[in-house]
Amino acid sequence: MSNTIVIGAQWGDEGKGKIVDLLTEKVDVVVRAQGGNNAGHTVISDGKEYILHLIPSGILWPGKMCVIGNGVVMDPVALLGEIDGLAEKGISVTPENLQISDRAHLVMPFHRQLDAFREASKGDNKIGTTKRGIGPTYGDKIDRVGFRLHDLVGDPVKFSERLHKRISDCNVLFEGAGMETLDAEESGKELLEAAERLAPYSTDTVGTLHAYMKEGRSLLFEGAQGTYLDIDQGTYPYVTSSNTTSGGACTGSGVPPQKIDRVVGVTKAYTTRVGEGPFPTQNDNLADRFHKMGREFGATTGRKRRCGWLDLVLVRYAAMVNGFDDLAITILDGLDDCEEIPICTHYELNGKKLMLPPASAEDFANVVPVYESLPGWQSDTTGVKNFEDLPANAKAYLERIEKETETRVSMVGVGPSRDQTIVR
């Protein structure tokens, strides 16, 4: 048995879905432990593209169990839409291959409305959320007034009473702000219909996962977002509302740290970011290049991703806080035609050299990235199958990443398909 966590080393969108999909072949269970449908994993399998938001990528493999853990905030209607969408593509989702924690908190209609209200009220200081209601749901969780899956499927009468009261209170706020109010009857009807379909999936997943481990089965934890969207370790306040680092996989699933055998960090060969917040190595020319190629659009929102050169300050710190055992570098082929490739080795702030990111978002916005330029390889890597067959300069680029992060590169992505991944 070997239990593995896969974590993004940047601001999300690193290609974790592809790496999870690749590793799933040799595991029994794939677990999602945090985040909500603000995350999006794109996987290309057998020539088909699948965009998953709540359901773990392991659902694309027959015979694998997928688990949505207690740390996830789940929109019941969105989840059913995802299940139905997969069914249309020939992927069957049933309680035999998907279990959902009865302790998972639910994204309610008023959470989405609150998200939009709060973003609008911030004006130029907005966070850049997906407006899927994730932050307000986690806020209610911490405030101990949230709705959990067992509330929805266990006691519909009590659930409806609480829902009507909460929507009534929220409508006062929405009406005062000139926003559309919610129909409590309509919302309740939709959610109770969802409850009938979701009830067979609801269970104590902590017990399930521990039973699997006792049987010697292996678990794969699928991280959502990335290290720098972590509520504690990220570029606060431009972060998500959950712990996206490796520790969150334990608290969000009920699997203790000593049961984890391996942590895999995933980073692009360059850097991207969606949403607001500081981005020291952002480069508009590089972004234009990728966008013209039809690349780097958000899987959840379709927004253009901001792009920049590889920031080793970020990856170095991510390796520290997550305890990476090895790295997967994705989209190396995105740099195939570059003559020179700048990499950021450290920052300078007020004359001081920084090897790790500052805590203050204001300081982060004012750091000056210090680059070292490496020679490009200017050849097509998309057909390379073995690490030793990569161009010499491509191998030197990867070896530099290893040196700076003190972490071995074990996988290299050279294209979007499952088979376009070099495994060392």
C-alpha positions as CSV (number, residue, x, y, z in Angstrom):
1,M,0.0,0.0,0.0
2,S,1.2,3.5,-0.8
3,N,-0.8,6.7,-0.2
4,T,0.0,9.7,-2.3
5,I,-1.0,13.4,-2.2
6,V,-0.8,15.5,-5.4
7,I,-0.5,19.2,-4.7
8,G,-0.1,22.3,-7.0
9,A,3.0,24.3,-6.4
10,Q,1.7,27.5,-7.9
11,W,-1.7,29.3,-8.0
12,G,-3.6,26.3,-9.4
13,D,-4.1,25.2,-13.0
14,E,-0.7,23.4,-12.9
15,G,-2.0,20.3,-14.6
16,K,-2.8,18.2,-11.5
17,G,-5.7,16.5,-13.2
18,K,-3.5,14.9,-15.8
19,I,-0.9,13.8,-13.1
20,V,-3.7,12.4,-10.9
21,D,-5.2,10.6,-13.9
22,L,-1.7,9.1,-14.7
23,L,-1.1,7.9,-11.1
24,T,-4.7,6.5,-10.8
25,E,-3.8,3.4,-12.7
26,K,-1.8,2.1,-9.8
27,V,-4.1,3.1,-6.9
28,D,-7.5,1.9,-5.6
29,V,-9.1,5.0,-4.3
30,V,-9.0,8.7,-5.4
31,V,-9.9,11.3,-2.7
32,R,-10.8,14.9,-3.0
33,A,-10.4,16.6,0.4
34,Q,-10.9,20.4,0.0
35,G,-12.3,23.1,-2.2
36,G,-15.5,23.1,-4.2
37,N,-16.7,23.5,-7.8
38,N,-14.5,26.6,-8.0
39,A,-11.8,24.2,-9.0
40,G,-11.5,22.6,-12.5
41,H,-9.4,19.7,-13.6
42,T,-9.0,19.0,-17.3
43,V,-8.2,15.5,-18.4
44,I,-7.8,14.2,-21.9
45,S,-8.5,10.4,-22.1
46,D,-8.9,8.4,-25.3
47,G,-9.1,11.6,-27.3
48,K,-11.9,13.0,-25.2
49,E,-11.7,16.1,-23.0
50,Y,-13.2,15.9,-19.5
51,I,-13.5,18.9,-17.2
52,L,-14.2,17.9,-13.7
53,H,-15.0,20.2,-10.8
54,L,-16.1,18.2,-7.8
55,I,-15.8,14.6,-8.8
56,P,-12.2,13.2,-8.5
57,S,-10.4,12.5,-11.8
58,G,-10.3,8.8,-10.9
59,I,-13.9,8.5,-12.1
60,L,-12.5,8.1,-15.6
61,W,-10.8,4.8,-14.7
62,P,-13.0,1.7,-14.3
63,G,-12.9,-0.2,-11.0
64,K,-11.7,2.8,-9.0
65,M,-13.5,4.2,-6.0
66,C,-13.8,8.0,-5.7
67,V,-14.4,9.8,-2.5
68,I,-15.4,13.4,-1.8
69,G,-14.2,14.1,1.7
70,N,-15.5,16.1,4.7
71,G,-13.2,19.1,3.8
72,V,-15.0,19.7,0.5
73,V,-17.8,22.2,0.1
74,M,-20.3,20.8,-2.3
75,D,-23.0,22.4,-4.4
76,P,-25.6,19.6,-4.6
77,V,-27.2,20.8,-7.9
78,A,-23.8,21.4,-9.5
79,L,-22.6,17.9,-8.5
80,L,-25.7,16.3,-10.1
81,G,-25.1,18.3,-13.2
82,E,-21.6,17.0,-13.3
83,I,-22.8,13.4,-12.8
84,D,-25.3,13.8,-15.6
85,G,-22.7,15.4,-17.9
86,L,-20.3,12.4,-17.4
87,A,-23.2,10.0,-18.1
88,E,-23.7,11.7,-21.5
89,K,-20.1,11.0,-22.3
90,G,-20.4,7.3,-21.3
91,I,-19.0,7.6,-17.8
92,S,-21.2,6.0,-15.2
93,V,-21.2,7.6,-11.7
94,T,-23.0,5.5,-9.0
95,P,-22.6,4.8,-5.3
96,E,-20.4,1.9,-6.3
97,N,-17.7,4.3,-7.6
98,L,-18.4,7.5,-5.7
99,Q,-19.0,8.1,-2.0
100,I,-19.6,11.5,-0.4
101,S,-18.9,12.4,3.2
102,D,-22.0,13.1,5.2
103,R,-20.0,15.8,7.0
104,A,-19.3,17.7,3.8
105,H,-20.7,21.3,3.9
106,L,-23.2,22.4,1.2
107,V,-23.0,25.4,-1.0
108,M,-26.5,27.0,-0.8
109,P,-28.1,29.4,-3.4
110,F,-27.6,32.3,-0.9
111,H,-23.9,31.5,-0.7
112,R,-23.5,32.1,-4.4
113,Q,-25.5,35.4,-4.1
114,L,-23.4,36.5,-1.1
115,D,-20.2,35.8,-3.1
116,A,-21.3,38.0,-5.9
117,F,-22.5,40.7,-3.5
118,R,-19.2,40.8,-1.6
119,E,-17.1,40.8,-4.7
120,A,-19.1,43.7,-6.1
121,S,-18.8,45.6,-2.9
122,K,-15.0,45.4,-2.9
123,G,-14.7,47.4,-6.2
124,D,-11.1,47.6,-7.2
125,N,-10.0,45.5,-4.2
126,K,-12.0,42.4,-5.4
127,I,-10.4,39.0,-4.8
128,G,-11.3,37.6,-8.2
129,T,-13.4,34.7,-6.9
130,T,-15.4,32.4,-9.3
131,K,-18.6,33.6,-7.5
132,R,-19.5,29.9,-6.9
133,G,-20.2,30.6,-3.2
134,I,-17.2,28.9,-1.9
135,G,-15.9,31.6,0.5
136,P,-19.3,32.2,2.1
137,T,-19.8,28.5,2.6
138,Y,-16.5,28.1,4.4
139,G,-17.3,31.2,6.4
140,D,-20.6,29.6,7.6
141,K,-18.6,26.4,8.4
142,I,-16.2,28.3,10.6
143,D,-19.1,30.3,12.1
144,R,-20.8,27.0,12.9
145,V,-24.0,27.8,11.1
146,G,-23.4,25.8,7.9
147,F,-25.5,23.1,6.2
148,R,-23.9,19.6,5.9
149,L,-24.9,16.8,3.6
150,H,-26.4,14.8,6.5
151,D,-28.7,17.8,7.2
152,L,-30.1,17.7,3.6
153,V,-30.6,13.9,3.3
154,G,-31.3,13.1,6.9
155,D,-34.1,15.5,8.1
156,P,-35.8,17.3,5.2
157,V,-38.3,19.1,7.4
158,K,-35.7,20.6,9.7
159,F,-33.5,21.4,6.7
160,S,-36.3,23.3,5.0
161,E,-37.1,25.3,8.1
162,R,-33.5,26.4,8.5
163,L,-33.2,27.1,4.8
164,H,-36.3,29.3,4.7
165,K,-35.1,31.3,7.7
166,R,-31.6,31.8,6.2
167,I,-32.9,32.9,2.8
168,S,-35.3,35.3,4.5
169,D,-32.4,37.0,6.4
170,C,-30.2,37.1,3.3
171,N,-33.0,38.6,1.1
172,V,-33.1,41.7,3.4
173,L,-29.4,42.2,2.5
174,F,-29.9,41.5,-1.2
175,E,-32.9,43.8,-1.5
176,G,-31.1,46.6,0.2
177,A,-28.3,46.2,-2.3
178,G,-30.6,46.3,-5.2
179,M,-29.9,42.6,-6.0
180,E,-32.3,39.9,-7.0
181,T,-33.8,38.1,-4.1
182,L,-34.2,34.4,-3.7
183,D,-37.3,32.3,-3.7
184,A,-37.1,30.1,-0.7
185,E,-39.8,27.7,-1.9
186,E,-38.1,27.2,-5.3
187,S,-34.7,26.8,-3.7
188,G,-36.0,24.3,-1.2
189,K,-37.8,22.2,-3.8
190,E,-34.6,22.0,-6.0
191,L,-32.4,21.0,-3.0
192,L,-34.8,18.4,-1.7
193,E,-35.1,16.9,-5.2
194,A,-31.3,16.7,-5.2
195,A,-31.3,15.1,-1.8
196,E,-33.3,12.1,-3.1
197,R,-30.6,11.4,-5.7
198,L,-27.6,12.1,-3.4
199,A,-28.8,10.1,-0.4
200,P,-27.3,6.8,-1.7
201,Y,-23.9,8.5,-2.0
202,S,-23.8,9.9,1.5
203,T,-21.8,8.0,4.0
204,D,-19.1,8.2,6.7
205,T,-16.1,8.3,4.3
206,V,-13.6,8.4,7.2
207,G,-14.7,4.9,8.1
208,T,-14.6,3.9,4.4
209,L,-11.1,5.2,3.9
210,H,-9.7,3.5,7.1
211,A,-11.3,0.3,6.1
212,Y,-9.7,0.4,2.7
213,M,-6.3,1.1,4.3
214,K,-6.7,-1.9,6.6
215,E,-7.3,-4.0,3.5
216,G,-4.0,-2.8,2.1
217,R,-5.6,-0.6,-0.6
218,S,-3.8,2.5,-1.8
219,L,-5.2,6.1,-1.7
220,L,-4.5,9.0,-4.0
221,F,-5.4,12.5,-2.8
222,E,-6.3,14.9,-5.5
223,G,-5.4,18.5,-4.5
224,A,-7.6,21.4,-5.8
225,Q,-6.2,24.9,-6.6
226,G,-2.6,25.3,-5.6
227,T,-0.2,26.2,-2.7
228,Y,-0.5,30.0,-3.2
229,L,-4.3,29.9,-2.9
230,D,-4.0,28.3,0.6
231,I,-5.8,30.3,3.2
232,D,-2.7,30.2,5.5
233,Q,0.3,29.9,3.2
234,G,-0.9,31.7,0.1
235,T,-0.9,35.3,-1.1
236,Y,-3.5,36.4,1.4
237,P,-6.0,37.8,1.0
238,Y,-6.0,36.8,-2.7
239,V,-6.5,33.2,-1.8
240,T,-9.3,30.6,-1.7
241,S,-11.0,29.6,1.6
242,S,-9.5,26.2,2.3
243,N,-6.1,24.6,3.0
244,T,-4.8,23.7,-0.4
245,T,-1.5,22.4,0.9
246,S,-0.7,18.8,1.8
247,G,-1.9,19.1,5.4
248,G,-5.4,19.9,4.1
249,A,-5.6,16.4,2.5
250,C,-5.4,14.9,6.0
251,T,-7.9,17.2,7.8
252,G,-10.2,17.1,4.8
253,S,-10.4,13.4,4.7
254,G,-9.8,12.0,8.2
255,V,-6.6,10.2,7.1
256,P,-3.8,10.9,9.6
257,P,-0.4,12.2,8.4
258,Q,1.6,9.0,9.3
259,K,-0.5,7.2,6.7
260,I,0.9,9.4,3.9
261,D,3.8,7.9,2.0
262,R,4.5,10.4,-0.8
263,V,3.7,14.0,-1.7
264,V,4.0,15.0,-5.4
265,G,4.2,18.6,-6.3
266,V,3.0,19.8,-9.7
267,T,4.3,22.9,-11.4
268,K,4.1,24.2,-14.9
269,A,7.4,24.8,-16.7
270,Y,6.4,28.5,-16.4
271,T,3.8,30.2,-14.1
272,T,0.1,31.1,-14.5
273,R,-2.5,32.7,-12.4
274,V,-6.3,33.4,-12.6
275,G,-7.9,36.1,-10.6
276,E,-6.5,39.1,-8.7
277,G,-3.4,39.5,-6.6
278,P,0.4,39.9,-7.0
279,F,2.3,38.0,-9.7
280,P,6.0,39.0,-9.7
281,T,7.0,37.2,-13.0
282,Q,3.9,38.1,-15.0
283,N,4.8,38.8,-18.6
284,D,2.1,40.0,-21.0
285,N,4.1,39.0,-24.1
286,L,4.3,35.4,-22.9
287,A,0.5,35.5,-22.1
288,D,-0.3,36.8,-25.6
289,R,1.7,34.0,-27.1
290,F,-0.1,31.3,-25.2
291,H,-3.6,32.8,-25.7
292,K,-3.0,33.0,-29.5
293,M,-2.1,29.3,-29.4
294,G,-5.5,28.7,-27.7
295,R,-3.9,27.8,-24.4
296,E,-4.2,29.1,-20.8
297,F,-7.9,29.6,-20.3
298,G,-9.4,28.7,-17.0
299,A,-11.2,25.3,-16.8
300,T,-13.9,26.7,-14.5
301,T,-14.5,30.2,-15.7
302,G,-12.9,30.4,-19.2
303,R,-11.0,33.5,-18.1
304,K,-7.7,34.1,-19.7
305,R,-4.9,33.1,-17.3
306,R,-2.2,35.5,-16.5
307,C,1.2,34.1,-17.6
308,G,4.8,34.6,-16.6
309,W,8.2,32.9,-16.4
310,L,9.0,30.2,-13.9
311,D,9.2,31.6,-10.3
312,L,11.5,29.4,-8.3
313,V,10.8,31.4,-5.2
314,L,7.3,30.1,-5.3
315,V,8.2,26.5,-6.1
316,R,11.0,26.5,-3.5
317,Y,8.6,27.6,-0.7
318,A,5.9,25.2,-1.9
319,A,8.3,22.3,-1.6
320,M,9.0,23.3,2.0
321,V,5.5,23.7,3.3
322,N,4.1,20.6,1.4
323,G,7.1,18.3,2.0
324,F,7.3,17.4,-1.7
325,D,9.1,14.1,-2.3
326,D,9.2,14.7,-6.0
327,L,8.0,17.1,-8.7
328,A,5.9,16.7,-11.9
329,I,6.7,19.5,-14.4
330,T,3.9,20.0,-16.9
331,I,3.7,21.7,-20.3
332,L,7.4,21.7,-20.9
333,D,6.5,21.7,-24.6
334,G,5.0,25.2,-24.1
335,L,8.6,26.5,-24.1
336,D,9.8,24.5,-27.1
337,D,10.3,27.5,-29.4
338,C,11.9,29.8,-26.9
339,E,15.5,30.9,-27.7
340,E,16.1,32.1,-24.1
341,I,14.1,31.2,-21.0
342,P,14.3,33.5,-18.0
343,I,13.8,31.9,-14.6
344,C,13.3,33.9,-11.4
345,T,15.8,32.8,-8.8
346,H,15.0,35.3,-6.0
347,Y,13.3,38.6,-5.3
348,E,14.7,42.0,-4.1
349,L,12.6,44.2,-1.9
350,N,13.9,47.5,-0.6
351,G,17.5,46.4,-1.3
352,K,17.1,43.1,0.5
353,K,17.4,39.7,-1.2
354,L,14.5,37.3,-0.6
355,M,14.7,33.6,-1.3
356,L,11.2,33.0,0.1
357,P,7.9,34.9,-0.6
358,P,6.9,37.7,1.9
359,A,3.8,37.5,4.0
360,S,2.4,40.9,3.1
361,A,0.4,41.1,-0.2
362,E,1.7,44.7,-0.5
363,D,5.3,43.6,-0.2
364,F,4.6,40.7,-2.7
365,A,3.3,43.3,-5.2
366,N,6.4,45.4,-4.8
367,V,9.1,42.7,-5.0
368,V,11.5,42.9,-8.0
369,P,12.0,39.4,-9.6
370,V,15.7,38.7,-10.3
371,Y,16.1,36.5,-13.4
372,E,18.7,34.2,-14.8
373,S,18.4,33.4,-18.5
374,L,18.9,29.8,-19.6
375,P,19.3,28.7,-23.2
376,G,16.2,27.2,-24.9
377,W,16.2,24.0,-26.8
378,Q,14.1,25.1,-29.8
379,S,12.9,21.7,-30.8
380,D,9.7,19.7,-30.5
381,T,9.4,17.7,-27.3
382,T,5.8,16.5,-27.8
383,G,6.9,13.1,-29.0
384,V,9.6,12.4,-26.5
385,K,9.0,9.3,-24.4
386,N,12.2,9.0,-22.3
387,F,13.9,11.6,-20.1
388,E,17.3,10.9,-21.6
389,D,15.9,11.6,-25.1
390,L,15.0,15.2,-24.2
391,P,17.1,17.9,-25.7
392,A,20.2,18.7,-23.6
393,N,19.0,22.2,-22.8
394,A,15.6,20.9,-21.7
395,K,17.3,18.5,-19.3
396,A,19.5,21.3,-18.0
397,Y,16.4,23.4,-17.4
398,L,14.8,20.6,-15.4
399,E,18.0,19.9,-13.5
400,R,18.1,23.5,-12.5
401,I,14.7,23.3,-11.0
402,E,15.8,20.2,-9.1
403,K,18.8,22.0,-7.7
404,E,16.9,25.1,-6.6
405,T,14.0,23.2,-5.0
406,E,16.1,20.3,-3.7
407,T,13.4,18.1,-5.1
408,R,13.7,15.4,-7.8
409,V,11.7,15.8,-11.1
410,S,10.0,12.4,-11.6
411,M,7.5,13.3,-14.3
412,V,7.5,15.7,-17.3
413,G,4.5,16.6,-19.3
414,V,5.1,17.2,-23.0
415,G,1.6,17.4,-24.3
416,P,-2.1,17.2,-23.2
417,S,-2.7,13.5,-23.7
418,R,-2.3,10.8,-21.0
419,D,0.6,9.2,-22.9
420,Q,2.5,12.5,-23.3
421,T,4.1,12.2,-19.9
422,I,7.7,11.1,-19.3
423,V,8.1,9.1,-16.2
424,R,11.6,8.7,-14.8
